[in-house]
Amino acid sequence: MLTEGFIIMVIGMAVVFVFLGILVAIMYASRYFIKYMPIENQSSSMEIAKSQEASPEEVAVAVAAIKKFKLK
């Protein structure tokens, strides 16, 4: 009975080890797959980020509004 439990434990550990090995292999394969995928809309996302920058006047108005709100 002890040997049967040991055999089941070894088989279970081997299955888990193989499963984790497959997951690691999938992670490495996806890294290479994503590395060579064409990235779309990269320039448009940069334009959107640049257009959302606030001017110093807008920042000053926002800070003044926050200070006024805190005093109430």
ABEGO torsion letter per residue (X at the ends): XAAAAAAAAAAAAAAAAAAAAAAAAAAAAAAAAAAABBBBGAAAAAAAAAAABBBAAAAAAAAAAAAAAAAX
